[in-house]
């Protein structure tokens, strides 16, 4: 009954079942993720602590924001309602976690939580196989890939328009690969035909073997309007692929060292950061210029790929996440017992 769309009866059933699970399991910590599950899970935790078996020993409530749906997903009035809900939930949550500093700052600006409630704990992934991939060889044909859901918030149409402009700019061959699926797939395939890119862009659908996906790419693109810390970008970086991405959410934290002091990105332009290339969201001309620059400079692609791999392997390994979470849970339990 826990589903992505809003539904009164399904959501009520999910809340009741989650509360029953809490009363049966008697947890020390209830840790929720995502928007819908985070709301219902914390409400169930509050019910457990106030009226259930948690009255004698309350459960600590923790919620992780992997991003947020408060910008770009809903209308203005709906977003305002969800912001109020998140503010209320935050007041009744013991610890709030963001997967990047940018997400924490964005949510604090919306009045969600107090600074002392927040922790930044970066994602942790199994990147070992991707880290063993050889770096791309320099060649005349440069393959740019976009990996992810084909939905409006990911703005995949920007990739197609940028590829079209880059093909017109560049003398050597340039190719585009779209890995993933979603409700925009048919529209995007029609757009490929309209733009005359049938020989340039191909769709693979969902793929299970990430080594094969990134092994066939020279560079990766992210075109989203809104992001938390994008897993596809971390995977591409672990594979040693140069990345170009829109400057949204936690993307800059992944690609740049001193984002606060970095110069602004101009419309129609791009900025080469420490571990990738940043463009303004929605800027086809800027993304096209970035693709053209990367396609014509194999040394730059290699330098960015090496730096990207070293960064994510050290900061986003699953062992580091496990250690961070164990430390957090221990500190929360110690605080509760005190």
C-alpha positions as CSV (number, residue, x, y, z in Angstrom):
1,X,0.0,0.0,0.0
2,X,3.0,2.3,0.2
3,X,3.0,3.8,-3.3
4,X,4.5,6.9,-5.0
5,X,1.2,8.6,-6.0
6,X,-0.8,10.4,-3.3
7,X,-3.9,8.3,-2.3
8,X,-5.8,8.8,0.9
9,X,-6.8,5.2,1.5
10,X,-3.6,3.6,0.4
11,X,-1.6,6.0,2.5
12,X,-3.8,5.4,5.5
13,X,-3.3,1.7,5.2
14,X,0.4,2.1,4.8
15,X,0.5,4.3,8.0
16,X,-1.5,1.7,10.0
17,X,0.8,-1.1,8.8
18,X,4.0,0.8,9.6
19,X,2.7,1.6,13.1
20,X,1.9,-2.1,13.6
21,X,5.4,-3.0,12.5
22,X,6.9,-0.5,14.9
23,X,4.8,-1.8,17.8
24,X,5.8,-5.4,17.0
25,X,9.6,-4.8,16.4
26,X,10.0,-2.2,19.2
27,X,12.9,-0.5,17.4
28,X,15.5,1.8,19.1
29,X,15.8,3.8,15.9
30,X,13.4,4.5,13.1
31,X,15.3,5.8,10.0
32,X,13.2,6.9,7.0
33,X,14.1,7.9,3.5
34,X,12.4,9.6,0.5
35,X,9.4,12.0,0.6
36,X,6.3,9.8,0.9
37,X,7.9,7.0,2.9
38,X,9.6,9.6,5.1
39,X,6.4,11.3,5.9
40,X,4.4,8.1,6.7
41,X,7.3,6.4,8.5
42,X,7.8,9.4,10.8
43,X,4.1,9.7,11.5
44,X,4.1,6.0,12.4
45,X,7.1,6.6,14.6
46,X,5.4,9.5,16.4
47,X,2.3,7.3,16.9
48,X,4.5,4.5,18.3
49,X,6.3,6.8,20.7
50,X,3.1,8.5,21.9
51,X,0.5,5.8,22.0
52,X,2.2,2.5,21.3
53,X,4.8,0.4,23.1
54,X,7.4,3.1,22.6
55,X,5.9,5.1,25.5
56,X,8.3,3.3,27.9
57,X,11.4,3.6,25.6
58,X,10.9,5.9,22.6
59,X,12.4,5.2,19.2
60,X,14.8,7.9,17.9
61,X,13.5,9.3,14.6
62,X,16.0,9.9,11.8
63,X,15.3,11.0,8.2
64,X,17.6,11.2,5.2
65,X,17.0,13.7,2.4
66,X,18.6,12.3,-0.8
67,X,17.4,15.4,-2.5
68,X,13.9,17.0,-2.3
69,X,10.8,17.4,-4.3
70,X,10.1,20.9,-3.2
71,X,11.4,22.5,-6.4
72,X,10.5,21.5,-9.9
73,X,8.1,18.7,-9.3
74,X,4.8,20.4,-8.3
75,X,2.9,23.6,-8.7
76,X,3.8,26.6,-6.5
77,X,0.9,26.0,-4.1
78,X,1.5,22.3,-3.8
79,X,5.2,22.9,-3.1
80,X,4.3,25.5,-0.4
81,X,2.0,22.8,1.3
82,X,4.8,20.2,1.2
83,X,7.3,22.7,2.7
84,X,4.9,23.3,5.6
85,X,4.6,19.5,6.1
86,X,8.3,19.0,6.1
87,X,8.8,21.9,8.5
88,X,6.3,20.2,10.9
89,X,7.9,16.8,10.5
90,X,11.4,18.2,11.1
91,X,10.3,19.6,14.4
92,X,9.4,16.1,15.5
93,X,12.5,14.4,14.1
94,X,15.6,13.8,16.2
95,X,18.2,13.9,13.4
96,X,18.0,15.1,9.8
97,X,20.6,13.8,7.3
98,X,21.5,15.4,4.0
99,X,23.6,13.5,1.4
100,X,25.4,16.7,0.4
101,X,26.1,20.2,2.0
102,X,24.1,21.8,-0.8
103,X,21.0,19.9,0.1
104,X,21.3,20.8,3.8
105,X,21.7,24.5,2.9
106,X,18.8,24.4,0.5
107,X,16.4,22.9,3.1
108,X,17.6,25.1,5.9
109,X,16.8,28.1,3.6
110,X,13.2,26.8,3.4
111,X,13.0,26.7,7.2
112,X,13.2,22.9,7.4
113,X,14.9,21.8,10.6
114,X,17.4,23.7,12.8
115,X,21.2,23.7,12.1
116,X,22.0,21.5,15.1
117,X,19.6,18.8,13.8
118,X,21.5,18.3,10.6
119,X,24.3,15.9,9.6
120,X,25.8,15.6,6.2
121,X,26.5,11.9,5.4
122,X,27.4,11.3,1.8
123,X,26.2,8.3,-0.2
124,X,28.1,5.0,-0.1
125,X,28.2,2.7,-3.1
126,X,29.9,-0.5,-4.2
127,X,32.2,1.1,-6.8
128,X,34.9,-1.5,-7.0
129,X,34.0,-3.0,-10.4
130,X,33.7,0.5,-12.0
131,X,37.0,1.6,-10.4
132,X,38.8,-1.2,-12.3
133,X,37.6,-0.1,-15.7
134,X,40.4,1.1,-18.0
135,X,40.2,4.8,-18.9
136,X,38.7,5.5,-22.3
137,X,41.2,5.5,-25.2
138,X,41.6,8.6,-27.3
139,X,39.8,8.2,-30.6
140,X,38.2,10.2,-33.4
141,X,34.7,9.2,-32.3
142,X,33.7,10.5,-28.9
143,X,30.7,8.9,-27.2
144,X,28.7,10.9,-24.7
145,X,26.1,9.1,-22.5
146,X,23.1,10.1,-20.4
147,X,22.1,7.5,-17.8
148,X,18.9,7.7,-15.9
149,X,15.1,7.9,-15.9
150,X,13.5,9.5,-18.9
151,X,11.2,11.9,-16.9
152,X,10.7,15.7,-17.1
153,X,12.8,16.5,-14.0
154,X,15.8,14.9,-15.7
155,X,15.3,17.1,-18.8
156,X,16.7,14.6,-21.3
157,X,15.5,16.7,-24.3
158,X,18.4,19.1,-23.4
159,X,20.9,16.4,-24.1
160,X,19.4,15.8,-27.6
161,X,19.4,19.5,-28.5
162,X,23.0,19.9,-27.2
163,X,24.2,16.9,-29.2
164,X,22.6,18.4,-32.3
165,X,24.3,21.7,-31.8
166,X,27.6,20.0,-31.0
167,X,27.4,17.8,-34.1
168,X,27.0,21.0,-36.2
169,X,30.0,22.6,-34.5
170,X,32.5,19.7,-34.6
171,X,34.3,18.3,-37.6
172,X,35.0,14.8,-36.1
173,X,32.3,12.3,-35.3
174,X,30.4,12.6,-32.0
175,X,27.9,10.1,-30.7
176,X,25.1,10.1,-28.0
177,X,23.9,7.2,-26.0
178,X,20.8,7.3,-23.8
179,X,20.7,4.5,-21.1
180,X,17.4,4.2,-19.3
181,X,13.7,4.3,-19.9
182,X,10.6,6.2,-18.8
183,X,7.5,7.9,-19.9
184,X,9.4,10.3,-22.2
185,X,11.0,7.6,-24.3
186,X,8.6,7.7,-27.2
187,X,8.7,11.5,-27.3
188,X,12.5,11.5,-27.3
189,X,12.7,8.9,-30.1
190,X,10.4,11.2,-32.1
191,X,12.6,14.1,-31.3
192,X,15.7,12.2,-32.5
193,X,14.0,11.7,-35.9
194,X,12.9,15.4,-36.0
195,X,16.4,16.6,-35.3
196,X,17.9,14.2,-37.9
197,X,20.0,12.4,-35.2
198,X,19.0,8.8,-36.1
199,X,22.7,7.9,-37.0
200,X,24.1,9.8,-34.0
201,X,21.9,8.9,-30.9
202,X,20.8,5.5,-29.8
203,X,18.6,4.3,-27.0
204,X,19.6,1.2,-25.0
205,X,16.8,1.0,-22.4
206,X,17.6,-0.2,-18.9
207,X,20.9,-2.1,-18.5
208,X,22.1,-4.2,-15.6
209,X,25.8,-4.4,-16.4
210,X,27.3,-1.0,-15.4
211,X,30.8,-2.0,-16.5
212,X,29.5,-2.5,-20.0
213,X,27.4,0.8,-19.9
214,X,30.3,3.0,-18.8
215,X,32.9,0.9,-20.7
216,X,31.3,2.0,-24.0
217,X,31.3,5.7,-23.0
218,X,34.0,8.4,-23.3
219,X,32.1,10.9,-21.1
220,X,28.8,11.2,-19.3
221,X,26.2,13.9,-19.1
222,X,23.6,15.0,-16.5
223,X,20.9,17.5,-17.6
224,X,18.5,17.6,-14.6
225,X,16.6,20.6,-13.4
226,X,16.9,19.3,-9.8
227,X,19.1,16.7,-8.1
228,X,20.3,15.5,-4.7
229,X,23.5,13.6,-5.1
230,X,23.1,11.8,-8.4
231,X,24.1,8.2,-8.3
232,X,24.6,8.0,-12.0
233,X,27.2,10.8,-11.8
234,X,29.1,9.1,-9.0
235,X,29.1,5.8,-11.1
236,X,30.4,7.6,-14.2
237,X,33.1,9.3,-12.1
238,X,34.1,6.0,-10.5
239,X,34.5,4.6,-14.0
240,X,37.0,7.4,-14.8
241,X,34.7,9.1,-17.3
242,X,34.8,12.9,-17.7
243,X,31.4,14.3,-16.8
244,X,29.5,17.4,-17.8
245,X,26.4,18.3,-15.7
246,X,23.9,21.1,-14.9
247,X,24.8,23.0,-11.8
248,X,21.9,21.9,-9.6
249,X,21.5,20.4,-6.1
250,X,24.5,18.5,-4.9
251,X,26.2,18.3,-8.3
252,X,28.7,21.1,-7.5
253,X,29.7,19.4,-4.3
254,X,30.7,16.4,-6.4
255,X,32.6,18.3,-9.1
256,X,34.1,21.3,-7.4
257,X,36.5,22.0,-4.5
258,X,35.7,25.5,-3.4
259,X,32.2,26.1,-4.8
260,X,31.5,29.2,-2.7
261,X,34.5,31.0,-4.3
262,X,33.9,29.7,-7.8
263,X,33.0,32.2,-10.5
264,X,29.4,32.1,-11.9
265,X,28.7,30.2,-15.1
266,X,27.7,32.4,-18.0
267,X,24.7,31.7,-20.2
268,X,25.9,29.9,-23.3
269,X,29.1,29.0,-21.6
270,X,30.5,26.4,-19.2
271,X,33.1,26.1,-16.4
272,X,35.7,23.4,-16.0
273,X,35.7,22.5,-12.3
274,X,38.2,20.3,-10.5
275,X,36.4,17.0,-11.4
276,X,34.0,17.8,-14.3
277,X,32.3,20.5,-16.3
278,X,29.4,22.6,-15.1
279,X,26.7,24.3,-17.2
280,X,23.6,26.3,-16.3
281,X,20.4,24.2,-16.1
282,X,18.4,24.3,-19.3
283,X,21.2,25.9,-21.3
284,X,21.5,23.9,-24.5
285,X,24.1,26.3,-26.0
286,X,26.3,26.0,-22.9
287,X,26.0,22.2,-22.8
288,X,26.8,22.0,-26.5
289,X,29.9,24.2,-26.0
290,X,31.0,21.9,-23.1
291,X,30.5,18.7,-25.2
292,X,32.4,20.3,-28.1
293,X,35.3,21.3,-25.8
294,X,35.5,17.8,-24.3
295,X,35.2,16.0,-27.6
296,X,38.1,18.0,-29.0
297,X,40.4,17.6,-26.0
298,X,41.3,14.0,-25.0
299,X,43.8,15.3,-22.4
300,X,41.1,17.2,-20.6
301,X,38.8,14.2,-20.6
302,X,41.5,12.0,-19.2
303,X,42.5,14.6,-16.5
304,X,38.9,15.1,-15.3
305,X,38.3,11.3,-15.4
306,X,41.3,10.6,-13.2
307,X,40.5,13.3,-10.7
308,X,36.8,12.2,-10.6
309,X,37.7,8.6,-9.9
310,X,40.1,9.4,-7.1
311,X,37.6,11.7,-5.4
312,X,34.5,9.4,-5.4
313,X,36.5,6.2,-4.5
314,X,37.7,7.9,-1.4
315,X,34.5,9.7,-0.4
316,X,31.6,7.5,-1.6
317,X,32.7,3.9,-0.8
318,X,30.1,1.8,0.9
319,X,32.6,1.0,3.8
320,X,32.8,4.7,4.7
321,X,28.9,5.0,4.7
322,X,28.7,1.9,7.0
323,X,31.2,3.4,9.4
324,X,29.5,6.8,9.4
325,X,26.0,5.4,10.1
326,X,27.3,3.1,12.9
327,X,28.9,6.2,14.5
328,X,25.7,8.2,14.1
329,X,23.4,5.5,15.5
330,X,25.7,5.0,18.5
331,X,25.8,8.7,19.3
332,X,22.0,9.0,19.0
333,X,21.5,6.0,21.3
334,X,24.0,7.3,23.8
335,X,22.3,10.7,23.8
336,X,18.9,9.1,24.3
337,X,20.0,7.0,27.2
338,X,21.7,10.0,28.9
